[in-house]
């Protein structure tokens, strides 16, 4: 699936998947600031 592919370096072109990754990165950035 898309998440497994991403872990192996294969990123989906699905806009929803890109949004999901952006949300993950945003959450990690918020955690890092604390």
KOLTIPA-174602 format. One record per residue (C-alpha): residue number from 1; y, z, x. Coordinates in steps of 0.25 Angstrom, whole numbers. Each point is the difference from the previous one (the first is absolute). Example, Ala and Ser with C-alpha at 12.3 -4.5 7.8 and 13.67 -1.06 7.14 Angstrom:
REM residues 2
<r nr="1" Y="-18" Z="31" X="49"/>
<r nr="2" Y="14" Z="-2" X="6"/>
END
This chain:
REM residues 34
<r nr="1" Y="0" Z="0" X="0"/>
<r nr="2" Y="15" Z="-1" X="4"/>
<r nr="3" Y="0" Z="14" X="6"/>
<r nr="4" Y="-12" Z="-2" X="9"/>
<r nr="5" Y="5" Z="-13" X="4"/>
<r nr="6" Y="14" Z="6" X="4"/>
<r nr="7" Y="-8" Z="10" X="8"/>
<r nr="8" Y="-6" Z="-11" X="8"/>
<r nr="9" Y="13" Z="-7" X="2"/>
<r nr="10" Y="-1" Z="-10" X="-12"/>
<r nr="11" Y="12" Z="1" X="-9"/>
<r nr="12" Y="0" Z="-5" X="-14"/>
<r nr="13" Y="11" Z="-9" X="-5"/>
<r nr="14" Y="0" Z="7" X="-13"/>
<r nr="15" Y="14" Z="5" X="-4"/>
<r nr="16" Y="-6" Z="13" X="-6"/>
<r nr="17" Y="-8" Z="3" X="13"/>
<r nr="18" Y="13" Z="-2" X="8"/>
<r nr="19" Y="7" Z="10" X="-9"/>
<r nr="20" Y="-12" Z="10" X="2"/>
<r nr="21" Y="2" Z="-1" X="15"/>
<r nr="22" Y="15" Z="1" X="-1"/>
<r nr="23" Y="-2" Z="13" X="-9"/>
<r nr="24" Y="-10" Z="6" X="11"/>
<r nr="25" Y="10" Z="-3" X="11"/>
<r nr="26" Y="11" Z="6" X="-8"/>
<r nr="27" Y="-9" Z="13" X="-3"/>
<r nr="28" Y="-3" Z="1" X="15"/>
<r nr="29" Y="14" Z="-1" X="4"/>
<r nr="30" Y="4" Z="11" X="-10"/>
<r nr="31" Y="-11" Z="9" X="6"/>
<r nr="32" Y="4" Z="-3" X="14"/>
<r nr="33" Y="15" Z="4" X="-3"/>
<r nr="34" Y="-5" Z="14" X="-4"/>
END
